[in-house]
Amino acid sequence: MSPRHDSDSRVSEVEERVKNEIEQLVKDIWRVGDSTKPQVPFGQLFDDDDVQQHYEGLAATLKAAKKRGIVTYKSPILLKGAHDKVMVNLVDQSPLGSKEGDSDTA
């Protein structure tokens, strides 16, 4: 196996892991936050037991989601304690499972 192929494979694995973590993050924001709005204070999300067990780095996952336009928050970084009240908002505010494009019928 060439070094180039191995590198491409690792990049694909990392991209898939980030994609899966962001998908889980969306579910966690709906689960932990207000059930009527897709938003949650960073501290509340950080303190959730399931969130603590799932993410290696919640702040890094949130930053990746922000770069991809999935979430917004008004802070350049998120640190536990200092940024507990910063609201993390989902850009897509439609409830989970209600998207018309969810069923893959081609």
C-alpha positions as CSV (number, residue, x, y, z in Angstrom):
1,M,0.0,0.0,0.0
2,S,1.4,3.4,-1.0
3,P,1.9,6.1,1.6
4,R,-0.5,8.3,-0.4
5,H,-3.3,5.7,-0.3
6,D,-2.8,5.2,3.4
7,S,-3.0,9.0,4.0
8,D,-6.2,9.2,1.9
9,S,-7.7,6.4,3.9
10,R,-6.9,8.1,7.2
11,V,-8.4,11.4,6.0
12,S,-11.6,9.6,5.0
13,E,-11.8,7.9,8.4
14,V,-11.4,11.2,10.2
15,E,-13.9,12.9,8.0
16,E,-16.4,10.1,8.6
17,R,-15.8,10.3,12.4
18,V,-16.3,14.1,12.4
19,K,-19.5,13.7,10.3
20,N,-20.9,11.1,12.7
21,E,-20.0,13.3,15.8
22,I,-21.7,16.3,14.3
23,E,-24.8,14.2,13.5
24,Q,-24.8,13.1,17.2
25,L,-24.3,16.7,18.3
26,V,-27.4,17.8,16.6
27,K,-29.4,15.0,18.4
28,D,-27.8,16.0,21.7
29,I,-28.6,19.6,21.3
30,W,-32.3,18.7,20.8
31,R,-32.2,16.2,23.7
32,V,-30.4,18.3,26.3
33,G,-31.8,21.8,25.4
34,D,-35.3,23.2,25.2
35,S,-37.5,20.8,23.3
36,T,-39.2,23.6,21.5
37,K,-36.0,25.4,20.2
38,P,-32.8,23.9,19.0
39,Q,-30.5,25.6,21.4
40,V,-28.7,24.8,24.6
41,P,-26.3,26.6,26.9
42,F,-22.7,25.3,26.5
43,G,-22.4,24.5,30.2
44,Q,-25.6,22.4,30.2
45,L,-24.5,20.5,27.1
46,F,-21.0,20.0,28.6
47,D,-22.4,18.7,31.9
48,D,-24.7,16.1,30.3
49,D,-23.5,12.6,31.2
50,D,-24.1,11.1,27.7
51,V,-22.3,14.0,26.1
52,Q,-19.4,13.6,28.4
53,Q,-19.1,9.9,27.5
54,H,-19.5,10.4,23.8
55,Y,-17.2,13.2,22.7
56,E,-13.4,13.2,23.1
57,G,-13.5,17.0,22.7
58,L,-16.9,18.7,22.8
59,A,-15.4,22.1,22.1
60,A,-13.6,20.8,19.0
61,T,-16.7,19.1,17.7
62,L,-18.7,22.3,18.2
63,K,-16.0,24.3,16.4
64,A,-16.1,21.8,13.4
65,A,-19.9,22.1,13.4
66,K,-19.7,25.9,13.4
67,K,-17.2,25.9,10.5
68,R,-19.7,23.7,8.5
69,G,-22.6,26.0,9.3
70,I,-24.5,23.5,11.5
71,V,-24.3,25.5,14.7
72,T,-23.8,29.1,15.8
73,Y,-22.5,30.6,19.0
74,K,-21.1,34.0,20.0
75,S,-17.7,33.1,21.3
76,P,-14.4,32.4,19.5
77,I,-13.8,29.5,21.9
78,L,-15.8,27.6,24.5
79,L,-14.3,26.8,27.9
80,K,-16.1,25.1,30.7
81,G,-16.9,27.6,33.4
82,A,-16.1,30.8,31.5
83,H,-18.6,30.1,28.7
84,D,-21.3,28.0,30.4
85,K,-24.0,30.5,29.5
86,V,-23.1,30.9,25.8
87,M,-26.0,29.6,23.8
88,V,-25.3,27.0,21.1
89,N,-27.9,27.3,18.4
90,L,-28.7,24.9,15.5
91,V,-28.9,26.6,12.2
92,D,-31.5,24.2,10.9
93,Q,-34.4,24.6,13.3
94,S,-36.7,21.9,12.0
95,P,-37.3,19.2,14.6
96,L,-35.4,16.0,14.2
97,G,-37.0,13.6,11.7
98,S,-39.2,16.2,10.1
99,K,-37.0,17.0,7.1
100,E,-38.6,16.1,3.8
101,G,-35.3,14.9,2.5
102,D,-34.9,12.4,5.3
103,S,-36.3,9.5,3.3
104,D,-33.8,8.4,0.6
105,T,-36.2,7.6,-2.3
106,A,-34.4,7.7,-5.6
